[in-house]
Amino acid sequence: MKKLIPFLILFFTLTISTIYAQGKDHKVVFQFTLADSMQQKAFSNQLKNLRKHWPDAQIEVVAYNQGIDFLMTKRTRHHDIIAELKSKGVRFVVCQNTMNQRNIKADELIPEAEIVPAGIAEIVEKQEQGWSYIKGGF
C-alpha cells in the first residue's frame, strides 16, 4: 500500500497538469475596435486558431467603436464563423455606450451578440478577474 500512494499522487498530479495544459484554466478577453473587413477576417482566424489550440478555454470578444460592425447583421461578412465560435463557447459582447453614440439598436446586431453597458469596463473587469487581454486584428 505504501508503494501505491506515491504512484497515485503522481498519477493525479499528471492528470491535473494535463487538464490545465489543454486550456481549462485559460481565460482570454479580446478587444475588437476595427470595421475593416480584412481586419475582421484576420481576427476571425485568430479566434478559430485559439479555439482549436485550447478547446476548453474561456474566450470573450468585446466589440466597441467601429468593431461593432463585426457583430452587426448588415455589416458583418463573418456571421457563419461567429455562429460557429459561439456554439463552441466563445462569448461576443457589444458596448452599449458605443451603440448609443452611433444610434445602433439591439435588433441590428446578430443574434450571437450580447450587450454590456461599457466595453472598456468589461475588459477591465475581466483583467481584474485574471483574464488575459489581447487586442484583436492584425
Secondary structure, DSSP 4 states (H G I P E B T S, - for coil): -TTHHHHHHHHHHHHHHHHIIIIIT-EEEEEE----HHHHHHHHHHHHHHHHH-TT-EEEEEE-GGGGGGGBTTT-S-HHHHHHHHHTT-EEEEEHHHHHHHT--GGGB-TTEEEES-HHHHHHHHHHTT-EEEE---
